[in-house]
Amino acid sequence: MRNHLISGLALATLAISPSLQAAEGPYVAARGSYIMTDDADWIFGSDFGPVPAGGNVISKFEDGYGVGVALGMKLPSRFRVEGELFWQENDIDSGRLGPVQLSVLGGLNGDVGVWGGMLNGYYDFLEGPLVPFIGLGVGYAQVDANVNLGDISVIDDDDTVLAYQGILGVSYDFMPNLQGVLAYRYLSLDDPQFKDRAGGKVDMEYDSQAVDVGLRYSF
């Protein structure tokens, strides 16, 4: 009886061993994100109302939210690759033109949403229940900009640009095939370009930081 018990415990230990948890194979993942978008520069190529040609409007954003889903594959030597689809959005909180706060003209408002598809590569530093990792990604993103000055629509346009991201995080094995994930993500876009309501060109700089919480299920 004692031998049977020892054998059973040994088999159970093997079933949840780090080597098995780190086995190669496919996985799916989903995340929710708390999004902090950096102040954005909007550079107007032609006159638009109070904004002169070459005028630089700087907008501040409220913190926002996002979601993402991914399909990936664990490779040998602790590497992973995945394809990811994501969406995130932030509302515009305020803006200024040089030193002038645009609140005197009704305030800058609206929102910026980003849809994207990324190819990500990761490296897991350890094998075990708690695994720190680092990742890099490249892909494309569609940026939807809805910008108003008071009640006047300034920009209602979208653009598709290259996107890059760096990721640093940690995963924890709740079960042999189910991990919880906590990560920091920095996303940068190749400057999107829009048209204002007068048909002039507007260049934008966009970068965001995110805290991700998610789950990853390995098959």
C-alpha positions in Angstrom: 0.0 0.0 0.0 2.8 2.4 0.9 4.6 1.6 -2.4 1.4 2.4 -4.3 1.0 5.7 -2.5 4.6 6.7 -3.2 4.2 5.7 -6.9 0.9 7.8 -7.1 2.6 10.8 -5.5 5.5 10.5 -8.0 3.1 10.4 -10.9 1.2 13.4 -9.6 4.5 15.3 -9.2 5.5 14.5 -12.8 2.1 15.6 -14.1 2.6 19.2 -12.8 6.4 19.4 -13.2 7.9 22.5 -14.7 9.3 20.5 -17.6 5.8 19.4 -18.7 4.4 22.9 -18.1 7.0 24.3 -20.4 6.3 21.8 -23.2 6.2 23.0 -26.8 2.8 23.4 -28.5 0.1 25.9 -29.3 -1.7 28.2 -27.0 -4.4 30.9 -26.9 -4.4 34.0 -24.8 -6.6 37.0 -23.9 -5.9 40.2 -22.0 -7.5 43.3 -20.7 -5.4 46.5 -20.5 -5.3 49.7 -18.7 -4.0 52.2 -21.3 -2.0 55.4 -20.6 -1.4 57.4 -23.7 1.4 59.9 -23.9 0.7 63.5 -24.7 0.3 63.7 -28.5 1.5 66.3 -31.0 -0.9 67.3 -33.8 1.0 69.2 -36.5 -1.3 71.1 -38.9 -0.1 71.5 -42.5 -2.5 74.3 -43.3 -4.6 77.0 -41.5 -7.6 75.7 -39.7 -9.5 78.2 -37.6 -7.3 79.4 -34.8 -4.6 76.8 -35.7 -2.1 78.3 -38.2 -0.2 76.3 -40.8 2.6 74.5 -39.0 0.7 74.9 -35.7 1.5 72.3 -33.1 -1.4 71.3 -30.9 -0.5 69.1 -27.9 -3.3 67.0 -26.4 -3.5 65.2 -23.1 -5.5 62.0 -22.7 -7.5 60.4 -20.0 -6.5 56.9 -19.1 -8.4 54.3 -21.2 -8.8 50.6 -21.7 -8.1 47.9 -24.3 -8.4 44.2 -25.1 -6.4 41.7 -27.0 -6.5 38.1 -28.1 -3.6 36.0 -29.5 -2.9 32.6 -31.0 0.7 31.4 -30.3 3.2 28.5 -30.3 5.8 27.5 -27.7 9.1 26.7 -29.5 12.2 25.0 -28.2 14.6 26.9 -25.9 11.9 28.9 -24.2 10.9 30.9 -27.2 7.3 31.7 -28.2 5.7 33.4 -31.3 2.2 34.6 -31.6 -0.2 36.5 -33.8 -2.3 39.1 -31.9 -5.3 41.3 -32.5 -6.0 44.2 -30.2 -8.1 47.3 -29.7 -7.6 50.3 -27.3 -9.1 53.7 -26.8 -8.5 56.9 -24.9 -10.6 60.1 -24.6 -8.9 63.5 -25.1 -8.8 65.4 -21.8 -7.5 68.8 -22.9 -5.2 70.5 -25.4 -3.0 73.6 -25.9 -1.6 75.5 -28.9 1.9 76.6 -27.8 1.4 78.1 -24.4 -2.3 78.8 -25.0 -4.8 76.4 -23.4 -7.6 75.6 -25.8 -10.1 75.7 -23.0 -10.5 79.4 -23.8 -11.9 78.2 -27.2 -14.3 75.6 -25.8 -11.6 73.0 -25.0 -10.2 70.1 -27.0 -12.2 66.9 -26.8 -12.9 63.6 -28.6 -11.1 60.3 -28.6 -8.4 58.2 -30.4 -9.0 54.5 -31.0 -6.4 52.0 -32.3 -7.1 48.6 -33.9 -4.1 46.5 -34.6 -2.6 43.2 -35.7 0.8 42.2 -34.4 3.4 39.4 -34.7 5.1 39.0 -31.4 8.1 37.1 -30.3 8.8 36.2 -26.6 11.6 34.7 -24.5 10.7 33.0 -21.2 13.7 33.3 -18.8 12.8 30.4 -16.5 10.9 27.1 -16.4 8.6 26.8 -13.5 5.4 28.1 -12.0 6.6 31.7 -12.0 8.1 32.7 -15.4 9.4 36.2 -16.2 9.5 37.0 -20.0 10.3 39.7 -22.5 8.8 40.3 -25.9 8.9 42.4 -29.0 6.2 42.9 -31.7 5.7 44.5 -35.1 2.5 44.9 -37.1 0.0 47.3 -38.5 -2.6 49.5 -36.7 -5.6 51.5 -37.8 -5.9 54.8 -35.9 -9.3 56.4 -35.7 -9.2 60.1 -34.6 -12.2 62.1 -33.6 -11.0 65.5 -32.5 -13.3 68.5 -31.6 -12.6 72.1 -30.6 -15.6 72.8 -28.4 -18.6 71.7 -30.5 -16.6 72.1 -33.8 -15.3 68.9 -35.4 -11.7 69.4 -36.3 -10.6 65.8 -37.4 -12.8 62.8 -38.1 -10.5 60.5 -40.1 -8.4 57.3 -39.8 -5.0 56.1 -41.0 -3.2 52.7 -41.1 0.5 52.7 -40.0 3.3 50.4 -38.9 3.2 49.6 -35.2 5.9 48.4 -32.8 5.7 47.2 -29.2 7.9 46.0 -26.3 6.6 43.8 -23.6 7.9 42.8 -20.1 6.0 40.6 -17.8 5.5 37.5 -15.7 3.3 34.5 -16.0 2.1 32.1 -13.2 0.9 28.5 -13.6 -2.5 28.1 -12.0 -2.7 24.7 -13.6 -0.4 22.7 -15.9 -2.0 24.2 -19.0 -3.4 27.5 -17.6 -1.3 30.6 -16.8 -2.2 34.0 -15.5 -0.2 36.9 -17.1 0.7 40.3 -15.8 2.7 42.5 -18.2 3.8 46.0 -19.1 3.5 47.0 -22.8 4.9 50.0 -24.7 3.3 50.7 -28.1 4.6 53.1 -30.7 3.1 54.0 -34.0 4.7 55.2 -37.2 3.2 58.8 -37.2 -0.4 58.5 -38.5 -1.6 61.2 -40.9 -5.1 62.6 -41.1 -7.1 65.3 -42.9 -8.8 68.0 -41.0 -12.3 69.2 -41.9 -10.8 71.8 -44.3 -8.9 69.1 -46.2 -5.5 70.0 -44.7 -2.9 67.5 -43.6 -2.4 66.8 -39.9 0.5 64.6 -38.6 0.2 63.0 -35.2 2.7 61.3 -32.9 1.3 58.4 -30.9 2.8 56.3 -28.1 1.1 54.5 -25.2 1.9 52.4 -22.2 -0.3 49.6 -20.8 -0.7 47.3 -17.9 -2.1 44.0 -19.1 -3.8 41.3 -17.1 -4.7 38.1 -18.9 -4.9 34.3 -19.2 -3.0 31.9 -21.5 -4.2 28.4 -22.2 -1.8 25.8 -23.6 -3.0 22.8 -25.6 
